[in-house]
């Protein structure tokens, strides 16, 4: 599981360009978004950590379930 869900390759310049267009067209909304984005990120951080934890638990469960098949595959 990758931790760079929000920072896919090539998206950052597009986000900056869209923000600059918003700044030119409607600067109060752009400044409000600039202020609220870090607050929203901090609010959603526990949910991302919970998602990473649940994903790791499912990967562990998958590894335990498929362990006998992998052991038999190595032997044969």
N, C-alpha and C positions, 0 to 999 in steps of 0.2 A: 504494500500500500504506500503510495507516495504522499508526502506531506505538502507537496506544492500544488494543491488542488486549485487555489486561486491565482497561481502565478505560472500558467502554462506558457510555453515558449512562444514569443511573438505577441502575446496579449498586452504586455505592459506598455509598449509604445502606443497601442491603440487606445488604451485607457487614458493615457496622458493626453493624447490628441482629442479624445472626446471631452475630457475635462476642460481643456483649453477652449474648445468650441463653446461649451456651456458657459465658461467664464466670460467670453466675449458677448454671447447672446443674452445671458441672464445671470449677471454676476452675483446677485444676492443668493440665488439658489445654489450656485457653484460654491460660494463661501460657506453656506449652510451645510452642503454635502461634505466639504473639506473638514468642517468641525465635527459633524456627526459620524463620519466614517470610522475614526478610531474608537469612538464610544461604542458603536455597533460591533466593531471587531472585538473589543473587550467583552461585550455582553455575550457574543456567540462563541468565545474561546472555550468555555467549559463544555459546550455541546460538541465542538470539534475533538476535544480530548476524550470525551465519552465515546465518540464514533471511532477514534483510533483504538481505544481500549476494547470496544466490542468487536472490532475487526480483528484485533490480535487474538481475542478469545476464540473467535470462529476459526481462525487459521490454526490455532493450537488444537481445537477439536477436530478439524480436518486432518491434521498431521497424525493425531492419535487414531482416528478411524482408518486411515490408509496405511498405517504402519505395518500391519500384518502382510498386506499385499506387497509392499515394498521389500520386506524381509524375504518373502517367498520368491520374489523376482530376482533378488541377489543370489539366493541359493541355487535357483534353477538355471 
